[in-house]
Amino acid sequence: MGTYHLCFTSHGEVMFRNEDDMNRGFNSLCSALCKTGSTCYAYAAMSDHHHGCYASQKPVELIRTTRESYTKQFNSKYRRTGQLGEPGCYIQEVVGLKHFLAAVSYTLKNPPHHGVSQTPFEYPYSSANAYFRKELGKDAMPEKVLDFWETKAALPRRAAFETRWKMGPAGVFLPETVLDIGLVENSFSTVQAFNYYMGRKSGTDWIKEQEDENGTAPFSLESMEAPLIAPDGVTVAEMLRNEKSRYVTAPISDLELCKVIDTQYVPRYGKFSVYELAQKEKLEIANILYRDYHAGARQIKRCLVM
């Protein structure tokens, strides 16, 4: 059983258009964890890529199973066909405590790096709020959780899950019952150390302490992000600026933009989903999104699937 940082991407179109998609994606991941005997330590699901830290004997199968299950649901929901995202996944083995702390930290800090939140804790589609819940004053688990049969009914027919996992009223597994929270908290030791790492800036000292521990290639923003960036995508330099900024840089998030597209403009053209829009219709919508919502060209392209 090895420990890995795993990432998969979808540069040409978003994988998650709304909260329901995010919930389906996390449930698909949970089912894959169960089927492959894997453990999740941390994750951050972005609109067009996913970062996670896992213990697994079958890391490639873990991601393949997650993606196949979710893609089937996504295609059915939006009347779409074919593969979703780039094939394969990116793998970097985690070796040693300092390596692990850096891998988990960079995973949870992915939303601020991409300018969609000011802190890891503000972003709802990651595990940042699952650790040190009592010490950080987080809400307790929902008073009502679904029973076994209600949970089973909320999932696709071939989904698998552990009976110890709890599903909330929204039909999504609660991360604090699925992830190995204890190992992560023990690795950081204290809530103060956890908060320090969540706010820690990239730098040579962070790289050096990993190299001094075991001599393996260190985790850094460059090592985790540079191989994943599309030719016209956000750069590492932009992510570093976001890391040091006090303000969110994106005027509108992908999920917010997709909501505008799916609820306002797709119905206006009498279509079922964005995948049924003609290119001319997409261009008309793109001009409005650029003018009225100040969305960037590459953001509009991935949300409109152009």
ChimeraX attribute file (.defattr): number of C-alpha atoms within 10 A of each C-alpha:
attribute: neighborCount
match mode: 1-to-1
recipient: residues
	/A:1	12
	/A:2	13
	/A:3	21
	/A:4	23
	/A:5	24
	/A:6	23
	/A:7	23
	/A:8	22
	/A:9	24
	/A:10	20
	/A:11	24
	/A:12	19
	/A:13	21
	/A:14	23
	/A:15	25
	/A:16	23
	/A:17	21
	/A:18	16
	/A:19	13
	/A:20	13
	/A:21	17
	/A:22	21
	/A:23	17
	/A:24	23
	/A:25	23
	/A:26	23
	/A:27	27
	/A:28	26
	/A:29	22
	/A:30	26
	/A:31	23
	/A:32	25
	/A:33	28
	/A:34	16
	/A:35	17
	/A:36	17
	/A:37	14
	/A:38	19
	/A:39	21
	/A:40	21
	/A:41	23
	/A:42	26
	/A:43	26
	/A:44	26
	/A:45	25
	/A:46	22
	/A:47	24
	/A:48	19
	/A:49	18
	/A:50	19
	/A:51	25
	/A:52	22
	/A:53	25
	/A:54	26
	/A:55	20
	/A:56	19
	/A:57	16
	/A:58	15
	/A:59	22
	/A:60	16
	/A:61	15
	/A:62	24
	/A:63	21
	/A:64	18
	/A:65	19
	/A:66	21
	/A:67	22
	/A:68	15
	/A:69	20
	/A:70	23
	/A:71	22
	/A:72	15
	/A:73	18
	/A:74	20
	/A:75	15
	/A:76	11
	/A:77	12
	/A:78	13
	/A:79	13
	/A:80	17
	/A:81	12
	/A:82	8
	/A:83	13
	/A:84	21
	/A:85	18
	/A:86	12
	/A:87	12
	/A:88	13
	/A:89	15
	/A:90	17
	/A:91	15
	/A:92	17
	/A:93	19
	/A:94	24
	/A:95	18
	/A:96	13
	/A:97	14
	/A:98	21
	/A:99	24
	/A:100	24
	/A:101	19
	/A:102	22
	/A:103	27
	/A:104	26
	/A:105	23
	/A:106	28
	/A:107	28
	/A:108	29
	/A:109	26
	/A:110	27
	/A:111	27
	/A:112	26
	/A:113	29
	/A:114	22
	/A:115	23
	/A:116	22
	/A:117	22
	/A:118	20
	/A:119	21
	/A:120	25
	/A:121	18
	/A:122	14
	/A:123	21
	/A:124	15
	/A:125	20
	/A:126	25
	/A:127	25
	/A:128	24
	/A:129	19
	/A:130	20
	/A:131	21
	/A:132	19
	/A:133	14
	/A:134	11
	/A:135	10
	/A:136	12
	/A:137	8
	/A:138	12
	/A:139	9
	/A:140	8
	/A:141	13
	/A:142	11
	/A:143	7
	/A:144	10
	/A:145	17
	/A:146	18
	/A:147	12
	/A:148	15
	/A:149	8
	/A:150	13
	/A:151	20
	/A:152	17
	/A:153	11
	/A:154	16
	/A:155	17
	/A:156	15
	/A:157	8
	/A:158	8
	/A:159	17
	/A:160	17
	/A:161	21
	/A:162	14
	/A:163	9
	/A:164	9
	/A:165	16
	/A:166	24
	/A:167	25
	/A:168	16
	/A:169	15
	/A:170	12
	/A:171	20
	/A:172	22
	/A:173	22
	/A:174	21
	/A:175	25
	/A:176	17
	/A:177	15
	/A:178	21
	/A:179	22
	/A:180	18
	/A:181	19
	/A:182	12
	/A:183	11
	/A:184	18
	/A:185	17
	/A:186	10
	/A:187	15
	/A:188	18
	/A:189	11
	/A:190	13
	/A:191	17
	/A:192	13
	/A:193	12
	/A:194	19
	/A:195	14
	/A:196	13
	/A:197	18
	/A:198	19
	/A:199	14
	/A:200	16
	/A:201	13
	/A:202	15
	/A:203	10
	/A:204	9
	/A:205	10
	/A:206	17
	/A:207	17
	/A:208	12
	/A:209	14
	/A:210	23
	/A:211	16
	/A:212	11
	/A:213	14
	/A:214	14
	/A:215	11
	/A:216	14
	/A:217	15
	/A:218	26
	/A:219	25
	/A:220	20
	/A:221	21
	/A:222	16
	/A:223	13
	/A:224	23
	/A:225	18
	/A:226	13
	/A:227	9
	/A:228	18
	/A:229	14
	/A:230	13
	/A:231	8
	/A:232	9
	/A:233	11
	/A:234	16
	/A:235	16
	/A:236	18
	/A:237	12
	/A:238	13
	/A:239	20
	/A:240	17
	/A:241	15
	/A:242	22
	/A:243	24
	/A:244	14
	/A:245	14
	/A:246	12
	/A:247	14
	/A:248	18
	/A:249	18
	/A:250	15
	/A:251	11
	/A:252	17
	/A:253	16
	/A:254	22
	/A:255	18
	/A:256	13
	/A:257	19
	/A:258	23
	/A:259	16
	/A:260	14
	/A:261	23
	/A:262	20
	/A:263	11
	/A:264	11
	/A:265	19
	/A:266	20
	/A:267	13
	/A:268	10
	/A:269	14
	/A:270	10
	/A:271	14
	/A:272	14
	/A:273	18
	/A:274	23
	/A:275	17
	/A:276	16
	/A:277	19
	/A:278	12
	/A:279	12
	/A:280	9
	/A:281	14
	/A:282	22
	/A:283	16
	/A:284	11
	/A:285	17
	/A:286	21
	/A:287	15
	/A:288	13
	/A:289	19
	/A:290	14
	/A:291	11
	/A:292	9
	/A:293	13
	/A:294	14
	/A:295	21
	/A:296	15
	/A:297	13
	/A:298	16
	/A:299	22
	/A:300	24
	/A:301	18
	/A:302	19
	/A:303	26
	/A:304	23
	/A:305	16
	/A:306	17
